[in-house]
Amino acid sequence: MVRKLKYHEKKLLRRLDLVNWEASGGNLAEVRALRRYRFRARCAAALLEKLHGLGLVNSRQSLAVCESLSAAAFCRRRLPCLLVKLRMAQNLRHAVTFVEQGHVRVGPEVVTDPALLVPRAVEDFITWVDASRLRQKVLDYNQERDDFDLAA
């Protein structure tokens, strides 16, 4: 049970009401400008587009999905976690070792930092480095190794 606020307490907290921010400051000009120029809508759309591009949220419909966004969502977008998801490594420890030793590339660049956040657009370009022994073992196992690769 919370007691009712006294007059002077209400007066002090009127400007600090974060729940009802439109009525708290009495600044109607700011509210009209926000509605007229739609700053909030543009910023919300940009934020949702950025989060969707990083692969952290699945839908771009409302800001409610941002509330449920956790640190684990960011951790799942790290390169070793995606290696486990793509079945390029058995577990997270091996995936971190592969990345640190330089066996993995993202696009044309070799990555040695296991803390790299991989966006959704680049996720399909995670492969082994051409000179990697792991890549050669995988090709041998799948019987896809070319004779030209044997000479090199």
C-alpha positions in Angstrom: 0.0 0.0 0.0 1.4 3.3 -1.0 0.2 6.5 0.7 -1.3 9.3 -1.3 1.1 12.0 -2.2 0.8 15.4 -0.6 0.4 18.6 -2.7 4.1 19.7 -2.6 5.2 16.1 -3.4 2.9 16.0 -6.5 4.2 19.4 -7.5 7.9 18.2 -7.3 7.2 14.9 -9.1 5.1 16.4 -11.8 8.1 16.9 -14.1 9.6 13.5 -13.3 6.6 11.3 -14.3 8.1 8.9 -16.9 4.9 6.9 -17.4 2.7 9.8 -18.5 5.4 11.9 -20.1 3.0 13.8 -22.4 1.1 15.3 -19.5 4.0 15.6 -17.1 5.9 18.6 -18.5 3.0 20.5 -19.9 5.1 21.0 -23.0 2.4 20.6 -25.7 4.6 22.2 -28.3 7.0 19.3 -28.1 4.2 16.7 -28.3 2.8 18.5 -31.3 6.2 18.5 -33.0 6.7 14.8 -32.4 3.3 14.1 -33.8 3.7 16.4 -36.8 7.1 15.3 -37.9 6.9 11.7 -36.7 10.4 11.6 -35.1 9.4 8.7 -32.9 8.0 6.6 -35.8 11.1 7.2 -37.9 13.5 6.4 -35.1 11.5 3.3 -34.1 11.5 2.0 -37.6 15.3 2.6 -37.9 15.9 0.8 -34.6 13.8 -2.2 -35.6 15.4 -2.4 -39.0 18.9 -2.4 -37.4 17.9 -5.1 -34.9 16.4 -7.2 -37.6 19.5 -6.8 -39.8 21.6 -8.0 -36.9 19.3 -11.0 -36.5 18.3 -10.1 -33.0 14.5 -9.8 -33.6 12.4 -11.7 -36.1 9.7 -9.1 -36.8 9.8 -5.4 -37.5 6.3 -4.6 -36.4 6.5 -3.0 -32.9 8.9 -1.9 -30.3 7.4 -4.5 -27.9 9.9 -7.0 -29.2 12.8 -4.7 -28.0 11.6 -5.1 -24.4 12.1 -8.8 -24.5 15.6 -8.5 -26.1 18.2 -10.0 -23.8 22.0 -10.3 -23.7 21.6 -13.9 -24.7 20.2 -12.8 -28.1 23.5 -10.9 -28.7 25.5 -13.9 -27.6 23.7 -16.2 -30.0 24.8 -13.9 -32.9 28.5 -14.4 -32.1 30.6 -16.3 -34.7 31.3 -19.4 -32.5 27.6 -19.8 -31.7 26.8 -19.7 -35.4 29.5 -22.2 -36.2 27.8 -24.6 -33.8 24.4 -23.8 -35.3 25.8 -24.5 -38.8 27.3 -27.7 -37.6 30.8 -26.7 -38.4 31.9 -27.4 -34.8 30.7 -29.9 -32.3 30.6 -27.5 -29.3 31.2 -23.9 -28.4 34.7 -24.6 -27.1 35.9 -26.1 -30.3 34.3 -23.3 -32.3 36.2 -20.7 -30.3 39.4 -22.6 -30.9 38.8 -22.8 -34.7 38.1 -19.1 -34.8 41.2 -18.1 -32.8 43.4 -20.3 -34.8 42.3 -18.7 -38.1 40.4 -21.6 -39.7 37.2 -19.6 -40.3 36.5 -16.7 -42.7 33.4 -14.5 -43.1 33.2 -13.5 -46.7 36.7 -12.8 -48.0 38.3 -12.0 -44.7 39.8 -14.4 -42.2 38.4 -13.8 -38.7 40.3 -14.4 -35.5 38.1 -12.6 -33.1 35.4 -14.9 -31.5 33.4 -11.9 -30.3 32.4 -10.9 -33.8 28.7 -10.3 -34.2 27.5 -11.7 -37.5 24.7 -9.9 -39.2 21.9 -11.8 -40.9 23.1 -10.8 -44.4 26.6 -12.2 -43.9 25.5 -15.4 -42.2 25.5 -17.4 -45.4 29.2 -16.5 -46.2 30.7 -18.3 -43.2 33.1 -20.9 -44.6 36.5 -22.5 -43.9 39.7 -20.8 -45.0 41.0 -22.3 -48.3 44.3 -23.4 -46.8 42.8 -24.8 -43.6 43.5 -28.4 -42.7 39.9 -28.7 -41.4 38.5 -27.8 -44.8 40.7 -30.5 -46.4 39.5 -33.1 -43.9 35.9 -32.2 -44.6 36.4 -32.4 -48.4 38.2 -35.7 -48.0 35.4 -37.1 -45.9 32.7 -36.0 -48.4 34.9 -37.2 -51.3 34.7 -33.8 -52.9 38.4 -32.9 -52.9 39.7 -31.9 -56.3 43.0 -33.3 -57.8 44.1 -29.7 -58.3 43.9 -29.1 -54.6 46.1 -32.1 -54.0 48.9 -30.6 -56.1 48.7 -27.3 -54.3 
